[in-house]
Amino acid sequence: MIITTGLSVFLEYEGKFENGEVFDSSESSAPLEFVAGAGQVISGFDGAVIGMKIGEEKEFEIEPKDGYGEINEELKKEIPKSALPKEHDPKVGMTLIMNTPTGQQIPAKISKVTDENVVIDLNHPLAGKKLIFKIKIVDIKEAAIKEEEEIKENVDKTINKEIEKDISELKEVESEKDEEKYK
């Protein structure tokens, strides 16, 4: 059987950066399972499996636009150190888990630290990076893609609404800080 849109794909994989550093692997877990063409994985990965068959191996590169996107500078925000938990001294590279008003947790990496503020980066950790994958197809099965697509569409809508809300709230906080500066 050859992989086409709508089939469930089971594969082993290793993901690495251009410098050879491995960032993810299925080596110590079950094979990755997804429905081909359903958008359950990044587009570059999704497209790479089409036409493959059981037992076939492949190595391919994914550019940022087909992976986790380019770095979005609007997702870098300056916040006062006083807004951070007191138990840790913020350092560049540290990852914080931020809670949204709806209870969702979002990772934020500290990209700059000054005496009074820190700059947090809400971009996906793999944004802006070229990714190299080596995969091996271990199984292919029929899938109920219509139901999968509806679930993904609903999840995407919910996530996008939450992200827009979170960005709006961050902008409001920044506006309030700007107003306080000019009082």
WOGISUL-V532817 format. One record per residue. N is the residue number from 1. RES is the residue in three letters. PSI is psi in whole degrees, 0 to 359 (999 if undefined). D_FIRST is the distance of its C-alpha to the first C-alpha in Angstrom with 2 decimals. Layout:
BEGIN
[[N & RES & PSI & D_FIRST] [N & RES & PSI & D_FIRST]]
END
This chain:
BEGIN
[[1 & MET & 137 & 0.00] [2 & ILE & 140 & 3.80] [3 & ILE & 126 & 6.62] [4 & THR & 167 & 9.03] [5 & THR & 133 & 12.36] [6 & GLY & 352 & 12.71] [7 & LEU & 146 & 9.86] [8 & SER & 131 & 11.39] [9 & VAL & 136 & 10.94] [10 & PHE & 122 & 12.79] [11 & LEU & 155 & 14.31] [12 & GLU & 147 & 17.50] [13 & TYR & 160 & 19.76] [14 & GLU & 128 & 23.23] [15 & GLY & 133 & 25.13] [16 & LYS & 165 & 28.33] [17 & PHE & 173 & 31.04] [18 & GLU & 331 & 32.23] [19 & ASN & 1 & 34.86] [20 & GLY & 351 & 32.30] [21 & GLU & 127 & 33.13] [22 & VAL & 126 & 30.21] [23 & PHE & 342 & 30.31] [24 & ASP & 152 & 27.36] [25 & SER & 152 & 24.93] [26 & SER & 8 & 22.73] [27 & GLU & 317 & 24.35] [28 & SER & 21 & 26.59] [29 & SER & 179 & 24.45] [30 & ALA & 158 & 21.23] [31 & PRO & 151 & 18.09] [32 & LEU & 135 & 18.10] [33 & GLU & 133 & 16.22] [34 & PHE & 164 & 16.04] [35 & VAL & 121 & 14.54] [36 & ALA & 131 & 13.32] [37 & GLY & 1 & 16.05] [38 & ALA & 358 & 18.37] [39 & GLY & 22 & 20.85] [40 & GLN & 345 & 20.81] [41 & VAL & 169 & 20.96] [42 & ILE & 149 & 22.94] [43 & SER & 320 & 21.82] [44 & GLY & 326 & 21.49] [45 & PHE & 316 & 19.12] [46 & ASP & 311 & 17.09] [47 & GLY & 332 & 16.79] [48 & ALA & 334 & 16.05] [49 & VAL & 341 & 12.56] [50 & ILE & 129 & 11.34] [51 & GLY & 351 & 9.30] [52 & MET & 165 & 8.61] [53 & LYS & 169 & 6.01] [54 & ILE & 134 & 7.28] [55 & GLY & 345 & 10.80] [56 & GLU & 142 & 11.39] [57 & GLU & 154 & 14.80] [58 & LYS & 146 & 16.66] [59 & GLU & 135 & 20.20] [60 & PHE & 159 & 21.38] [61 & GLU & 146 & 24.50] [62 & ILE & 121 & 25.06] [63 & GLU & 155 & 28.40] [64 & PRO & 320 & 30.43] [65 & LYS & 334 & 29.92] [66 & ASP & 6 & 26.13] [67 & GLY & 251 & 26.76] [68 & TYR & 14 & 29.73] [69 & GLY & 170 & 31.96] [70 & GLU & 166 & 35.20] [71 & ILE & 129 & 38.23] [72 & ASN & 110 & 40.09] [73 & GLU & 335 & 43.80] [74 & GLU & 345 & 44.59] [75 & LEU & 11 & 42.80] [76 & LYS & 122 & 45.45] [77 & LYS & 139 & 48.44] [78 & GLU & 127 & 51.83] [79 & ILE & 155 & 53.16] [80 & PRO & 144 & 56.32] [81 & LYS & 329 & 56.16] [82 & SER & 342 & 58.05] [83 & ALA & 352 & 54.94] [84 & LEU & 159 & 53.08] [85 & PRO & 140 & 53.42] [86 & LYS & 339 & 56.62] [87 & GLU & 347 & 55.32] [88 & HIS & 141 & 53.43] [89 & ASP & 117 & 54.78] [90 & PRO & 138 & 52.23] [91 & LYS & 150 & 50.91] [92 & VAL & 133 & 48.67] [93 & GLY & 342 & 45.06] [94 & MET & 141 & 45.61] [95 & THR & 130 & 43.08] [96 & LEU & 149 & 44.55] [97 & ILE & 117 & 42.89] [98 & MET & 137 & 44.38] [99 & ASN & 131 & 44.57] [100 & THR & 166 & 44.43] [101 & PRO & 337 & 46.75] [102 & THR & 0 & 43.84] [103 & GLY & 355 & 43.13] [104 & GLN & 144 & 40.02] [105 & GLN & 134 & 40.04] [106 & ILE & 129 & 39.40] [107 & PRO & 140 & 39.58] [108 & ALA & 124 & 42.19] [109 & LYS & 136 & 42.94] [110 & ILE & 122 & 46.57] [111 & SER & 346 & 46.86] [112 & LYS & 142 & 50.67] [113 & VAL & 129 & 53.67] [114 & THR & 183 & 57.25] [115 & ASP & 322 & 60.39] [116 & GLU & 333 & 59.87] [117 & ASN & 168 & 56.22] [118 & VAL & 152 & 52.62] [119 & VAL & 123 & 49.82] [120 & ILE & 146 & 46.58] [121 & ASP & 116 & 43.23] [122 & LEU & 7 & 40.81] [123 & ASN & 153 & 38.01] [124 & HIS & 142 & 34.73] [125 & PRO & 335 & 35.26] [126 & LEU & 5 & 32.45] [127 & ALA & 141 & 33.76] [128 & GLY & 4 & 34.80] [129 & LYS & 141 & 32.84] [130 & LYS & 132 & 30.28] [131 & LEU & 141 & 27.47] [132 & ILE & 125 & 25.47] [133 & PHE & 142 & 22.23] [134 & LYS & 124 & 20.46] [135 & ILE & 159 & 17.07] [136 & LYS & 123 & 14.55] [137 & ILE & 123 & 11.17] [138 & VAL & 339 & 11.66] [139 & ASP & 156 & 9.30] [140 & ILE & 133 & 7.17] [141 & LYS & 163 & 8.68] [142 & GLU & 151 & 10.20] [143 & ALA & 156 & 13.46] [144 & ALA & 81 & 16.84] [145 & ILE & 327 & 17.19] [146 & LYS & 313 & 20.54] [147 & GLU & 319 & 22.31] [148 & GLU & 317 & 20.94] [149 & GLU & 319 & 22.18] [150 & GLU & 318 & 25.52] [151 & ILE & 312 & 26.01] [152 & LYS & 317 & 25.29] [153 & GLU & 317 & 27.60] [154 & ASN & 319 & 30.32] [155 & VAL & 314 & 30.08] [156 & ASP & 316 & 30.24] [157 & LYS & 316 & 33.25] [158 & THR & 314 & 34.99] [159 & ILE & 314 & 34.47] [160 & ASN & 320 & 35.65] [161 & LYS & 317 & 38.71] [162 & GLU & 318 & 39.56] [163 & ILE & 314 & 39.29] [164 & GLU & 319 & 41.46] [165 & LYS & 316 & 43.93] [166 & ASP & 318 & 44.10] [167 & ILE & 319 & 44.70] [168 & SER & 316 & 47.35] [169 & GLU & 321 & 49.04] [170 & LEU & 321 & 49.08] [171 & LYS & 322 & 50.66] [172 & GLU & 317 & 53.27] [173 & VAL & 318 & 54.16] [174 & GLU & 320 & 54.51] [175 & SER & 318 & 56.72] [176 & GLU & 319 & 58.89] [177 & LYS & 319 & 59.26] [178 & ASP & 319 & 60.21] [179 & GLU & 320 & 62.78] [180 & GLU & 325 & 64.27] [181 & LYS & 325 & 64.65] [182 & TYR & 10 & 66.78] [183 & LYS & 999 & 69.08]]
END
